[in-house]
Amino acid sequence: MAPAWAHGADAAGSGPPRPSAPARHPHQGPFRSDAGEDVVYLQDGEATVEGLRFWGSPWQPAYNDWAFNLPRGAALASKWAAIPEGLDVLITHGPPAGFGDRSSVGGRGGCTDLRERVLAVRPRLHLFGHIHDDGGLWREGDTCFANVTTWECERAPTVLQLDARGVTEVSIPPARR
């Protein structure tokens, strides 16, 4: 299986298609043509790239007036229930509870229902952002969790290699604390 790279700063460069879930704004149509044909927009959907199976979702627990907000509980749990088993890479905007979700404004902002689903379907790699203070990498069971936020370019990109052997850390910048 050919390696795939997850790089927080390069969503639409050269090379094979790169799945992405929107960070804040739902763009289809013009976004696709502006970003180029090698970008695959994932909104509760999947794509296979170089033999790796990706699935992406933009939903998050309600936060200010951002796009893709849903209340915690049944509404979000129903979105997460659509995440299939057998994924190589899961991409969500926000973190699951307990991984990369510590906020400088206090407490944790991750979603418990997302955590439950991720632990049930066990993707090899779960990429997310949203909580800018807690970038980094964690492992639990068969899944590697990575908060790949770049804090508006204040934090260097996270670079990982995913191949048949698993997820290899190439560059994991420290969290901002």
C-alpha positions in Angstrom: 0.0 0.0 0.0 1.4 3.4 -1.0 2.0 5.8 1.8 -0.4 8.7 2.3 0.5 12.0 3.9 -1.6 14.1 6.2 -0.3 17.6 6.2 -2.3 20.4 7.9 -0.9 23.1 5.7 -1.4 21.7 2.2 -4.9 20.6 1.4 -4.8 21.2 -2.4 -1.3 20.7 -3.7 0.0 18.5 -6.5 -0.3 14.8 -6.4 -3.2 12.4 -5.8 -6.6 13.7 -4.6 -6.6 14.8 -1.0 -9.8 14.3 1.0 -10.8 17.2 3.2 -13.6 18.1 5.5 -14.5 21.8 5.6 -13.2 23.7 8.6 -15.8 26.4 8.9 -17.7 27.0 5.7 -19.7 24.6 3.6 -18.4 25.0 0.1 -19.4 23.0 -2.9 -19.7 24.0 -6.5 -17.4 27.1 -6.8 -15.0 25.8 -4.1 -14.4 22.6 -6.0 -13.5 24.4 -9.2 -11.4 27.0 -7.3 -9.6 24.3 -5.3 -8.9 22.1 -8.3 -10.0 18.7 -9.4 -7.6 16.9 -7.1 -9.6 18.0 -4.0 -12.4 15.6 -2.8 -14.9 17.4 -0.6 -16.2 15.0 2.1 -19.4 15.9 3.9 -20.6 12.7 5.6 -19.0 10.8 2.8 -16.0 8.8 1.7 -13.3 8.5 -0.9 -10.6 6.0 -1.6 -7.3 7.4 -2.5 -4.3 5.2 -3.4 -6.0 2.3 -1.8 -6.7 4.1 1.5 -10.3 4.6 2.6 -11.1 8.1 3.9 -14.4 9.4 5.4 -15.0 13.0 6.5 -17.6 15.0 8.4 -17.7 18.7 9.2 -20.2 18.6 12.1 -19.2 19.8 15.6 -20.9 20.6 18.9 -22.5 24.0 18.7 -19.9 26.7 18.8 -20.8 30.4 18.4 -22.6 30.8 15.1 -20.3 28.6 13.0 -21.4 26.4 10.1 -22.1 22.8 10.8 -23.1 23.3 14.4 -25.4 20.8 16.1 -26.4 20.4 19.7 -24.7 17.7 21.7 -26.6 14.5 22.2 -29.0 12.8 19.7 -28.4 15.3 16.8 -24.7 14.8 16.8 -24.8 11.1 17.7 -27.0 10.5 14.6 -24.3 12.1 12.4 -21.5 10.0 14.0 -23.6 6.8 13.6 -23.0 7.2 9.8 -19.2 6.7 10.2 -18.5 3.3 8.7 -16.2 0.6 9.9 -13.1 -0.4 8.0 -11.7 3.1 7.5 -8.0 4.0 7.2 -8.6 7.7 7.9 -11.4 9.6 9.6 -11.5 13.4 9.2 -13.7 15.5 11.4 -13.6 19.2 12.2 -13.6 18.8 15.9 -12.0 16.4 18.4 -13.5 13.5 20.2 -13.7 13.9 24.0 -10.3 13.3 25.7 -8.0 13.7 22.7 -6.7 17.1 21.6 -9.6 18.9 23.2 -8.1 21.0 26.0 -9.0 24.6 25.7 -7.3 27.7 27.0 -10.7 29.1 28.0 -11.2 26.1 30.3 -12.2 22.5 30.2 -12.5 20.2 27.3 -14.4 20.8 24.1 -14.4 17.4 22.5 -17.6 15.4 21.7 -18.3 12.3 23.8 -20.6 10.8 21.2 -17.8 11.1 18.6 -15.4 9.4 20.9 -17.7 6.5 21.4 -18.2 6.0 17.7 -14.5 6.3 16.8 -13.6 3.8 19.5 -16.3 1.5 18.1 -15.3 1.7 14.4 -11.5 2.0 15.1 -10.2 3.9 12.1 -6.4 3.6 11.8 -6.1 7.4 11.9 -8.5 10.1 13.1 -7.5 13.7 12.0 -9.2 16.7 13.4 -8.6 20.3 14.6 -10.9 23.0 16.0 -9.2 23.2 19.4 -6.2 25.3 18.6 -4.5 25.0 22.0 -4.1 21.2 22.0 -2.4 20.0 18.9 -0.7 16.7 19.1 -0.9 13.0 18.7 -2.4 10.3 20.9 -3.0 6.5 20.5 -5.7 4.3 21.9 -6.1 0.8 20.8 -5.8 0.5 17.1 -6.4 4.2 16.5 -4.0 7.1 16.2 -5.7 10.5 17.1 -4.1 13.7 15.7 -5.2 17.3 16.3 -3.6 18.8 13.3 -4.6 22.4 13.8 -2.0 25.0 12.9 -3.3 27.9 15.0 -3.6 30.3 12.1 -0.1 29.3 11.0 1.4 29.8 14.4 2.1 26.1 14.8 3.9 24.2 12.2 2.0 21.5 10.2 1.7 18.0 11.5 3.1 15.4 9.2 2.3 11.7 9.4 3.0 8.7 7.2 0.3 6.1 6.9 1.1 2.8 5.3 0.5 -0.9 5.8 2.6 -0.9 9.0 0.5 1.9 10.6 0.9 5.6 11.4 4.4 6.9 11.7 5.1 10.3 13.3 7.2 12.4 10.9 6.8 15.9 12.6 4.5 16.6 15.6 4.9 20.2 16.7 4.3 20.8 20.4 1.0 21.9 21.8 0.5 25.6 22.7 0.0 25.8 26.5 
